[in-house]
Amino acid sequence: MNNNLIITGARIITPIGRKARKGKEMDQLFDENGTIEITDGKITYVGPDRPVLPEGYKLIHAEGKVVLPGFVDSHTHLVFGGFRPDEFIWRINGDTYMSILQRGGGILSTVKSTRKESFGALQKKTEGFIDIMSQMGVTTVEGKSGYGLDRDTELKQLEVMQAINLDKNRKVDIATTFLGAHATPVEYKGREDEYIDFLISEMLPLIKERMLAENCDIFCEDGVFTVAQSRKLLQAAKEMGFGVKIHADEIVSFGGAELAGELKALSADHLLHASDAGIEAMAANNVVATLLPLTAFTLREPYARGREMIDKGCAVALATDLNPGSCCSGSIPLTFALACIYMHLTVNEAITAMTLNGAAAIDRADTIGSIEIGKYGDLVILDSDTPNVLPYYTGMNSVEKTIKRGRVVYER
């Protein structure tokens, strides 16, 4: 398949670099009109329009259009069985996230469904989500396991993502994360330390051997896993060569952000109740603060302090948190709008958060996340000459084309 593409006349807007942009750097974007050339799926030219173009390339005229790096949705739970619309209504009527979990709903409800779901059914559902993501400009997504909480189902979730990644015509790459410590399974209730030991001694080596996950994550939260348990698992994962991530300070201020700084994690995610000390620890240790405004929106919780985190020197990423419970949405347009309207990010900062910083949160900033020579040709063409449409089209899609490694995979 020909992955040679030239885009001319574009307004090219992109962060620059091969690591996360922090603090004021997030607002500083390359913004010039010109041409992008992609050869064999990788960017080989970014610069002024040229009078003579090489042969053998598909040509896109993009006058009056903004071209951005492909969006990186760096926190999702896109492989799961079943849905939980009734619980959504319970929450609207006043039940809390933790009270639903304690009565057997929440994560454990999805665990039951995912354990029963066939490999083929899970793959079909996941591919459906990926098609929708691609239409909204996503070219790379992080996918977590965590709805099996046993050996076979955790492997099944990871193998579904592996199968999709092996498709040479895939529209979206999946960065895989093992989240076996998403909750305590019923089989280990009251024996959380033993469950952590099981994950360390049996699951991590097996997943490493089969190359099923790049990263390891844990839900560090009051009533789920303690800071000490989280430290033990993530340290072990790091020693085995996994990147480490952490669900931190979502429900209460619990020390998760501080732990992420201590471990120099790739990212700490959620952070609705991150402390000042936690924010400082993330900034000092180059931890990407991955913020999930759709989840705060659907849970009717205060938004994470995105503006303050950036002002204190953090690298902030944005992601959707698509999952069957607390946030059954992968809406990139609404994520941009909420980040700019309620978290007070500038449009430039939101772009950096959804591209280069999202790439850094999954340890891929050296290959994706910006429009630079040598990186993959993952691009988004907007149907506008200004990036301000991203929050302005509130909840509506402004993507005209999505390009994956030089191939147009979505076109309006």
Stockholm file with secondary structure:
# STOCKHOLM 1.0

chainA/1-412         MNNNLIITGARIITPIGRKARKGKEMDQLFDENGTIEITDGKITYVGPDRPVLPEGYKLIHAEGKVVLPGFVDSHTHLVFGGFRPDEFIWRINGDTYMSILQRGGGILSTVKSTRKESFGALQKKTEGFIDIMSQMGVTTVEGKSGYGLDRDTELKQLEVMQAINLDKNRKVDIATTFLGAHATPVEYKGREDEYIDFLISEMLPLIKERMLAENCDIFCEDGVFTVAQSRKLLQAAKEMGFGVKIHADEIVSFGGAELAGELKALSADHLLHASDAGIEAMAANNVVATLLPLTAFTLREPYARGREMIDKGCAVALATDLNPGSCCSGSIPLTFALACIYMHLTVNEAITAMTLNGAAAIDRADTIGSIEIGKYGDLVILDSDTPNVLPYYTGMNSVEKTIKRGRVVYER
#=GR chainA/1-412 SS CCCCEEEEEEEEEECCSSSCCCGGGGGCCEEEEEEEEEETTEEEEEESCCSSCCSSCEEEECTTCEEEECEEECCCCCCCSSCCHHHHHHHHTTCCHHHHHHTTCTHHHHHHHHHHSCHHHHHHHHHHHHHHHHHTTEEEEEEECCSCCSHHHHHHHHHHHHHHHTCTTCSSEEEEEEEEETSCCGGGTTCHHHHHHHIIIIIHHHHHHHTCCSEEEEEECTTSBCHHHHHHHHHHHHHTTCEEEEEESSSSCCSHHHHHHHHTCSEEEECTTCCHHHHHHHHHTTCEEEECHHHHHHHTCCCCCHHHHHHTTCEEEECCCCCSSSCCCCCHHHHHHHHHHTSCCCHHHHHHHHTHHHHHHTTCTTTSSSCCTTSBCCEEEESSSCTTHHHHSTTSCCEEEEEETTEEEEEC
#=GC SS_cons         CCCCEEEEEEEEEECCSSSCCCGGGGGCCEEEEEEEEEETTEEEEEESCCSSCCSSCEEEECTTCEEEECEEECCCCCCCSSCCHHHHHHHHTTCCHHHHHHTTCTHHHHHHHHHHSCHHHHHHHHHHHHHHHHHTTEEEEEEECCSCCSHHHHHHHHHHHHHHHTCTTCSSEEEEEEEEETSCCGGGTTCHHHHHHHIIIIIHHHHHHHTCCSEEEEEECTTSBCHHHHHHHHHHHHHTTCEEEEEESSSSCCSHHHHHHHHTCSEEEECTTCCHHHHHHHHHTTCEEEECHHHHHHHTCCCCCHHHHHHTTCEEEECCCCCSSSCCCCCHHHHHHHHHHTSCCCHHHHHHHHTHHHHHHTTCTTTSSSCCTTSBCCEEEESSSCTTHHHHSTTSCCEEEEEETTEEEEEC
//
